[in-house]
Amino acid sequence: MRGRPDCPDCLGKGFLVDPDPRKSARACACTQETRVDEAQMELPTRYREADFLTFWRWWKGWEGSQKQQRAVVEQLSSLEALLQTPEEIAGAIQDRGRLEKLVLASRQNLQHGTRPLGAEELHLWATKGKHRFRQGWELWHISGVPQSGNSTLAVAALRAWSERTGKVGRFVSARTLSQKIKNTYYDVRSFQNTEFVSVRDLMEPLKNAPCVVLDEWDCLDGDTRVAAAFAEWLTHRYHENLPTLLTANLGPLELDQRENWAFTRHQDASLSKRLEGAERVQMVPALAPWLNSF
């Protein structure tokens, strides 16, 4: 268990070493302050054991990424040669600065080039609080094909963030919450909202939640009333700079171009710009986007 970062006794390690070498180390009292009540996080059973360590191991062996990981290993030297080629010959390289850092880091430790693009930045933010957000809002958009582990990675980040800060984050299914919002509107055919719960009753507890993973963001219902409720929620979290992680199969730009996307009809240009400016994590090896440059 992680200790409190400013603890003077264990210095954030979470354990104390007894001066007597015959005695085993013991947990520091500060770990009780950082212990997360996982029941309050409302994690689905599937993700209750998710953390970064198990995710890294799973990703390395996942069949869906192994082919691309092998390509990174085989073409790392070619990427280095590309960076050394004059720009008038090689042409402009997209995000050249980031590529240079990734290639250098990969030469020291290959995992920097084979782990998901942006995942290590997410890890540093969740565990150390280190990241410079382009728009000031702590917003992450994690995207990848189905079964690529984007939800598992988001939960790992949520757990690490909660342990670091001592605050309890929340996991929310966009698909489930969408249906609950629709059920708040009286429907004589189904009588789904027998408790007479309002949209405010559903959204208010989530507005100021310290950190939220909104899973399957691209499965948001197309009903304009649902979009309006989520737009208000996201705008509030933007104004309060509350950490929010969205998972989806598609990236922000691809979602905007998708037919019948909930926010296309909502026409909130400010919110769309904020969502497009989210920090990105893509479930492909970090160097994979540049492999087609030659």
Summary of the structure (lengths in Angstrom):
residues: 294
radius of gyration: 21.8
end to end distance: 46.0
largest distance: 72.7
contacts: 856
relative contact order: 0.16
helix: 52%
strand: 11%
